[in-house]
């Protein structure tokens, strides 16, 4: 399920043959379809060739507006005065993001991709170093419960360092999300500049990376509704962000694939952290969060029901992190100079992203081929 565009925008932007697809993916089709030869996957070598971008035809058969809805395409509305300081503004003004079913929320597994190359090992070791730094800065700890845990009170377990309270968890999450939103924006900016320098299209990478950056930022905005961090904490975030942004910027210039592998491993840790948080809530170790209603911003963003709980929010955030884990490990297996982003047209279901660590390069080629066949089939049905 996806957060939909306005029906008016869809009707004006898409021909009938394309309306059976998610609107934002259908709009990307003309931008990417000419970047490779569809239906040429008869051998493994052909599969590898199909994922490599070719010279694109810059003219789109859909005409103006195919880069996204223009303000002139939107239905007329009365002027609305918005207070930018009002954090309760609602509406689907964000980029594409998944909306999950209850079964999808609970399909996520804690997974790890073994390092296979020298660059993979570098990425994984840097994640371990970063994890140590994040844990130290945020005060995060996770100790196995003692054998007599059932004889100890919740306060005893917290005092002895076995469990964290809600405030400690929130500090950890806020620090994590303030840093997690950096890689997608850095990578998108560098690929954007590369596209400008080379004067050719990016094959769909930029869109996915921007979606990831905004998704992580929305995580932060959601948890900020529960806590207003101190000046000291904000100073720590500024320092960590400054160091991490510039370090990731330089590393991405040197080796984008290693950086995507790094983010993939980082998201593995995020999935693990949120899985532990879910277990803590369900086991009654975080009683304040057990019956806490979901913030309004979370209900709006993930299309949660009116009676959604904070636990539902944590499940949704974990599902997002598993998507980033899957996407970045998959991008890390591609040739960043020439390969097409397999998720530009569509994404696999949550049961795939939650239970499979990534697509290898051959898997991505096959996924692109399947996407093309689905779009061609939709076009044929629309013409009949």
N, C-alpha and C positions, 0 to 999 in steps of 0.2 A: 504494500500500500504506500502511496506517496501523497504528500500534500499537494492538491491540485491547483493549477492556474485557473484564472477566471474563465468561465465558459465563453464569455464574449471574446476574450483574447484568443482562445483556442479556435473559435469559429472563424475569426478573421485571419489567423495566421496559417492554419493548416488545411490542405485539401482533404477531401473526404477519405481518401485512401490512407491518410496518415492518422486519422482521429482515433483509431483503435489502439494506438501506442500512447504511453505517457507523454504529455505534451512537450516537456522540456527535452526528452530524449529524441522525439520526432524532429524537433527543430534542429538538433545537432546532426541529423542524418546527412543533409546535403553538404555540410562542412567537412564530413569525414569520408563519405562514400566514395569520392573520387580519389582518396588518398591511397587506396590499395585496390587490387583486383579481386572482386568477390568470386566465390565459388571456384577457386583454383586450388583447393586443398586436397589434391588427389594423392600426394605423397608427403612424407615428412619434410622434405626440402621445400615443397610447395607451401606447406603450412608455415614454415619459417619465413618464406618470402612474402606471404600474404599479410604478415603483421608489420612489414616494413613500409613506411610511408613513401608514396611517389608524388610527383608534382601534381598539385591540386588545381582544379578549375575554379577560379575565384568567383565565378558567377553562379548564383544559386537559383535553381528552378523555382524556388518558392518566392523569389522576389524580395523586396525590402522587408526588414523586420526579422530575418531569420537568425540574427544573433541574439534574439530575445524580444520580449514585448516592449514596444515603444510607448511612451506616455500617450501618444495620439491614438494608440490602439485601445486604450482603456475606456470603459464607459464613462460618460460625463457624470461628475459628482459635484455636489455643492461644496464650496470651499470649507475646509475644516482647519481650525486653529489648533495646532499641536504644541504642547509644552514639552520641549525636548528633555526636560528634567523629570518628566513623568515616566517612571519605569514600568508602569502598568499598561502602556499602550499595547493594544492587541491587534492582530492581523497577520496575514500570511505575506509578510514583506521580506522574508528570508529566502535564501537559496534552497535548492532541492535538499530534502532530508527525509529519511525513512520514517514511516509511521508503522508501529509493530502490532501484531496480534498477540494475545496472551501466550499462545504456544511458541511464537517466535522469541518472545522475551525470555523464555525459560529453556531455549535450545542452545544457549551459549555454553561452550566448554572452555576450560583452561587448557591452552595448547602452547607448544613451543616448537619452533623450527630450529633444527640442529644446524650449527654453522658448518658449511661445506667448503668454503674457499677462504683464502687468507683475508680478503676484505670482509667476509661474513664474521670471521673471528674478531677482527678489529671492531666492527660495529657492535657485536655482542658484549665485548669487554668494556667498551665505552658506556654501554647501557648499564652494566653492573656498577661502573664508577658513578654514573649519573644517579642511579638509584640510591647508592650510598649517600651521596650529597643531598638528594631530595629528602631522604629519611632523616638525616641529621638536621637539616634546616627546618623541617616541618614537625619534628618530634615524633615521627611515626615509629611504631614498634609492634612486633607480632611474635609473641612468645607462646610456645605450646602450653596448654593448661596443665597444672600439676595433677597428680593422681587423685588427690583429695579435693578436687575442684568442687565437687557436689556438696562438700561440707563447709565451703567458704561462701561468704556473702559476696554480692556484686562489688560492694565497696572494698572488701578485702582483696579481691582479684585486681581491682583497679589500683589500689595502693601498692600492691606488690609488682605492678608493671605487666600483668598478664593481659589486661584488657584496657582499651581506651574509652573515654567517655565521648559524648556527642560533640563537645567543643573541640576535643583533640582530633576527632575524625574530620570535622569540618575544616579545621586548619590544614590538615593534610590534603584534603580534596581541593581547597581553594588554591593552595600552592601548586599542586599538580596541574590543575586546569589552566592556571595563568601561564604556565610554561608549555603545556601541550598544544596550545593554539599557535605557537610560533612556527614550527616546521612547515606546515601547509602554506602559510603566507609567504615565507621566505622562498620556498620552492616555486610557488606560483609566480612570484615577482621575478625570479631569475629566468624562468622559462618564458615569461612574458617579454622580458628584455631580449632574450635569445631570439624569439620569434620576430621582434622588431629588427634586430641586427641582420638576421638572415633573410628577412622579408618573405617569410613563408609561414604557413599555418603550423600550429603546435600539435595537431593530431589529438586533441581532446584532453591533454594532461591538465591544462590550467584550470578548467572548470572543476574537475574532481578535487584538485588541491585547494581551491578556494572554498569549496563546499566543506572540506575537512576543517579548514581553519575557522570558518564561521561556526560549524557544529561544536567545536571545542570551546569557542568563545561563548556560545549559548549555554554550555554546561556551567561555565563560570558565572554567567548572569543568573542562572537558576539558583545556584548555591549562595550567591550573594544576597538573595532575598531572605536568607536565614541569618546572616551575620554581616556586620559592618567591620571589616578588619581594622586593626589599630594602625597608627602611623608607622610604628616599628615594622609591623608585618608588611605594610605597603612598601616600605623602604627595602626590605629583603626581596620582595618581588621585583622591584625596579632593578636592583643589582643583579639578581639571577637572570632576569630577562635580557639585560644589556650584555651580559657575558654569553648567555646561550645563543641569543640572536646572532651576534657577530661570529661566534665560533661555528654555528651551523651554516651561516652564509659562506664563510670561507671553505668549509668542508664540502658544501654542495657544489661550489665552483670546481673543486678538485675531483670529486667522485659522487655524482648524484645517486648512483646505484647503491653505494655504501650508505649514504644518508637515508635512503628509503628503507634499507635493511635495518638501520639503527632505529628508525621510527617504528618499524614493524615489531622489533624486540621491545621497544618502549611501551607499545600498546599491549604487548603480552603482559607486561607488569601491571598496566592499568586494569586489564581484565581480571587479573589475579587480585588486585587491591579491592575492586568493587565486588568481586565474588565473596571475599572475606567480609566486606561490609554487609552484604546481604545476609550472610550466615549469622553475623552478630545480631542483626535486627530480628531475624526469625528465631534465634535462640533466646531472645529476651534480654540480651546484654546491652541494648540501647533502647531502654523503655520510652524515652521521650520521643524517639522517632517511630516507635511501633505503631502509634495511632495518629501520627502527624499527617494532616491533609497535604496533598501536593500543592506547591505554589501555583498561582494562576499562570505565571509565565510558562511553567512546565506543561500545564494542561493545554495551553494554546499551542505550544511548539510541537509536542508529541501527540496532539489530538487525544489526550487522555479524557476519561469520563469525568463527570462532575463529582463523583465520589472517590476519585483516585487518591491513593495514599502516597506518602513520601517513599515508601518501599517500591511502588510502581515506578517512580522517577529513577531510583537507583538501578532498577532492572533495565529501563530504557537507556540510561547512560552507559551501562555495561554493554548493551547491544551495539550502541554507537562505537564504543571502543573496539569491539570485536570486528566491526566493519573496517575501521582504520587499520587494525592489525592485518586483516586479509588484503586490503587494497595496497598498503605499503609494501608488504612482503611480495605481492604480485608485481608491483612496479619495480621493485628491486631486482626481479628476475628478468626484466626486459632490457633491451638496448635503448638507452634513453635518447640517443641521437636520432633514431629512425623509427622505432616501434610505436605503434598506435596504442593509445590507452584503451584497453578492452572494456572499461566501464563508462566510456563516453556516451554510448547509446543506451545501455541498460546495465543493471547490476544483478548478480545472482541473488536468489532468495536468502533470507536470514538463516534458514536451516543449513544452507551451504556455508555462508560466511561465519556462522557460529560454531560449526563443527569441522571445518576444513581450514588449514592454516593459510593456504594461498593457492593461486594458480601458478604453475610453472609456465615457461614461455610457450611450450606446445599447447598447454591448456588455454592460454590466452588467445592463441591463434584460432583454436577451435571455437572458443566462445564468440569471437568476432564473426566467424563464419555463420554460426547459429543465429546471431543477431541480425545479420544480413538476410538470412532466409526468412526470419520472422517478419522483417519489414517488407520484403518482397511479397510474401504471402498476404500481408495486410493490404498491400497495394493492389494485388490481383483481385482480392475480395471487393475492394472498393470500386474497381472498374467493372465488375460483373453485375 
